[in-house]
Amino acid sequence: MTGAPTLVRVEDADGLRSLVLDRADKANALTAAMLADLRRAIDSVARDSIGMVVLRSASPALFCAGGDIEEFASGPAMLAAQGEGLRDVMLALARCPVPVVALARGKAAGAGVILLAMTDIVIAAEDLSLVCPEIAFNMYPVIVQAALETKISAARARQLCFSGQPLAAPAALELGLVTDVLAAEAFDALSARRLAFYAERREALAIARKARLRMEPPDALAARIASLEPLMHENFSRPGVQDAIRAYLARLRGARAD
């Protein structure tokens, strides 16, 4: 009997814990179960004597398309489960006692943008694009904005959330959302080299992480998220929003069938 596929792989080596999103057939769209797996893996780093967390995709073409729309559109229970899971991952990343590095290329949307915003370092390919697509469904991504504001100004965060337009890697570097931009055609080799550079300096990165924990108390972020969560649910309750999501899913299924 074959078990369910592991959509978040946890790989430990030399004090580094790699969290690998492995659902390329669905663009690494995050389910509630995947979010729970991420949260558990992050929460256990101290117990397991991990010195650095690395977040990446198994796919060479993309990072993460966001939350699994089909799952959260299936009913209020799954919408709540995904919302709680995303909140828990954000707070786990905010409270993580060790530095968190992301390797990212291709598309990062919605919750994928949140994951990148909550890390300390983002090593990006030049083909990375970040997008907040919720405005296309007449929704406003309040939780994405909260995550973005951990790295950039509120005004720039709102600009990204309102526009719904992709932000290319060089522009993300200029804003401070990513740390390094590397050539896409040699990204695997170049990112491995850059990751090794940071891993060799993990003690310095650990000081930076401790400073962030003191200057940006996770409890303040938790309070902000708690205040915004009702607005996230209000997004979905307004007339027309669920119809727009269903129409999008119908187009998506049609494209897959073709």
C-alpha positions in Angstrom: 0.0 0.0 0.0 1.4 3.4 -1.0 1.1 6.3 1.4 0.2 9.8 0.5 2.9 11.7 -1.3 5.1 14.0 0.9 4.4 17.5 -0.4 6.8 19.2 2.1 10.1 17.3 2.3 12.2 17.9 5.4 15.9 17.3 4.7 18.5 17.7 7.5 22.2 17.8 6.8 25.2 19.5 8.5 23.0 21.5 10.8 20.8 22.9 7.9 17.2 22.0 7.6 15.8 22.2 4.1 12.0 22.6 3.7 11.3 21.6 0.1 7.9 22.4 -1.4 7.2 19.4 -3.7 3.9 19.8 -5.4 4.9 21.0 -8.9 1.8 19.7 -10.6 -0.2 22.2 -8.6 2.5 25.0 -8.7 3.3 24.2 -5.0 -0.1 25.6 -4.0 -0.2 25.3 -0.2 -2.9 23.1 1.4 -3.8 23.2 5.1 -1.8 20.0 5.6 1.3 21.4 3.9 1.1 24.5 6.1 0.9 22.3 9.2 3.9 20.3 8.0 5.9 23.5 7.5 4.9 24.8 11.0 6.0 21.6 12.7 9.3 21.5 10.9 10.1 25.1 11.9 8.9 24.8 15.5 11.2 21.8 16.1 14.5 23.4 14.9 15.8 24.1 18.5 14.9 20.6 19.7 16.7 19.1 16.7 19.8 21.3 17.0 19.3 22.9 13.6 21.4 26.0 12.9 19.7 27.3 9.7 16.5 26.7 7.8 16.4 26.7 4.0 13.1 27.1 2.2 13.0 26.1 -1.4 11.0 24.4 -4.2 11.7 21.0 -5.7 10.7 22.5 -9.1 13.3 24.3 -11.2 10.5 26.5 -12.7 8.6 28.0 -9.8 8.5 28.8 -6.1 4.9 28.8 -4.8 1.6 29.9 -6.4 0.0 30.7 -3.0 -2.8 28.9 -1.1 -4.6 26.1 -2.7 -7.7 27.9 -4.1 -9.6 24.7 -4.8 -9.2 23.7 -1.2 -10.2 26.9 0.5 -13.1 27.5 -2.0 -14.6 24.1 -1.0 -16.2 25.6 2.1 -15.9 27.6 5.3 -14.1 24.8 7.2 -11.2 24.6 4.8 -11.0 28.4 4.4 -10.6 28.6 8.2 -8.1 25.7 8.2 -5.9 27.4 5.6 -6.2 30.8 7.3 -5.1 29.3 10.7 -2.4 27.3 9.0 -1.0 30.4 7.3 -1.1 32.4 10.5 0.7 29.6 12.3 3.5 29.4 9.7 4.0 33.1 9.7 4.3 33.1 13.5 6.6 30.1 13.5 8.9 31.9 11.0 8.7 35.1 13.1 9.7 33.2 16.2 12.2 30.9 14.7 15.4 31.0 16.8 17.7 30.4 13.8 18.2 32.2 10.5 15.8 31.4 7.6 17.1 31.5 4.0 14.9 31.0 0.9 16.0 30.0 -2.6 13.4 31.2 -5.1 12.8 31.3 -8.8 9.8 31.6 -11.1 6.5 32.6 -9.7 5.8 33.5 -6.1 2.2 34.6 -5.5 0.0 35.3 -2.5 1.1 33.0 0.3 4.3 32.3 -1.6 5.1 36.0 -1.2 4.3 35.7 2.5 6.9 32.9 2.9 9.6 35.0 1.2 8.7 38.1 3.2 9.1 36.2 6.5 12.6 34.9 5.8 15.9 36.7 6.7 17.6 36.2 3.3 16.1 35.5 -0.2 18.5 34.2 -2.8 16.5 34.8 -6.0 16.9 33.9 -9.7 16.6 36.8 -12.0 13.4 35.2 -13.4 11.7 35.4 -10.0 8.5 37.4 -10.0 6.3 38.2 -6.9 2.7 39.0 -7.3 -0.4 39.7 -5.1 -3.2 38.6 -7.4 -6.1 38.9 -4.9 -7.3 42.2 -6.2 -8.3 40.4 -9.5 -11.0 38.7 -7.4 -12.1 42.0 -5.8 -10.3 41.0 -2.5 -7.6 42.8 -0.6 -4.7 40.6 0.8 -4.5 42.0 4.3 -2.3 39.2 5.6 0.1 39.5 2.7 0.4 43.2 3.5 1.3 42.4 7.1 4.0 40.0 5.9 5.4 42.5 3.4 5.6 45.2 6.1 8.1 43.1 8.0 10.6 44.0 5.2 9.3 47.1 3.3 7.3 50.2 4.1 3.5 50.1 4.4 3.1 52.4 1.4 5.1 50.1 -0.9 3.3 47.0 0.5 0.0 48.6 -0.3 1.2 49.5 -3.7 2.0 45.8 -4.4 -1.3 44.6 -3.0 -3.4 47.2 -4.9 -1.6 46.8 -8.3 -1.8 43.0 -8.7 1.1 43.4 -11.1 4.3 41.2 -10.9 7.4 42.6 -9.3 10.5 41.4 -11.0 13.6 40.2 -9.1 15.7 43.3 -9.8 12.9 45.6 -8.5 12.4 43.3 -5.5 16.2 43.6 -4.8 15.9 47.4 -4.9 13.0 47.3 -2.4 14.8 44.9 0.0 12.4 42.0 -0.5 15.3 39.8 -1.8 19.0 39.7 -0.9 20.7 38.3 -3.9 19.7 38.1 -7.6 21.5 35.4 -9.6 21.5 34.3 -13.2 18.6 32.0 -14.0 20.4 29.8 -16.4 23.0 28.8 -13.7 20.8 29.2 -10.7 21.3 25.8 -9.1 25.1 26.1 -9.1 25.2 29.8 -8.2 22.6 29.5 -5.4 24.3 26.5 -3.9 27.5 28.6 -3.8 25.8 31.6 -2.3 24.0 29.4 0.3 27.3 27.9 1.3 28.6 31.4 1.8 25.8 32.1 4.2 26.0 28.7 5.9 29.7 29.3 6.7 28.6 32.6 8.4 25.7 31.2 10.3 27.0 32.5 13.6 26.8 36.1 12.2 23.4 35.3 10.8 22.3 34.0 14.2 23.2 37.4 15.7 21.1 39.1 13.0 18.2 36.8 13.8 18.5 37.5 17.6 18.5 41.2 16.8 15.4 40.9 14.6 13.6 39.0 17.4 14.4 41.9 19.8 13.6 44.7 17.4 10.5 43.1 15.8 8.8 41.2 18.7 6.8 38.3 17.2 4.0 39.0 19.7 3.4 42.3 18.0 3.0 40.5 14.6 0.7 38.0 16.2 -1.5 40.8 17.5 -1.6 42.5 14.1 -2.6 39.2 12.3 -5.3 38.6 14.9 -6.7 42.1 14.2 -6.7 41.5 10.4 -8.0 37.9 10.3 -11.7 39.1 10.4 -11.0 41.2 7.3 -9.6 38.2 5.5 -12.9 36.3 6.1 -14.9 39.4 5.1 -13.1 39.3 1.8 -14.7 36.0 1.0 -18.2 36.8 2.3 -18.9 39.7 0.0 -21.2 39.2 -3.0 -19.4 38.2 -6.2 -16.1 37.1 -4.8 -16.9 33.4 -4.6 -18.4 33.6 -8.1 -15.2 35.1 -9.4 -13.2 32.3 -7.7 -15.4 29.6 -9.1 -15.1 31.1 -12.6 -11.3 31.2 -12.3 -11.3 27.5 -11.1 -13.5 26.6 -14.1 -11.0 28.3 -16.5 -8.1 26.6 -14.8 -9.7 23.1 -15.1 -10.5 23.8 -18.7 -6.9 24.7 -19.4 -5.7 21.6 -17.7 -8.1 19.5 -19.8 -6.7 21.0 -23.0 
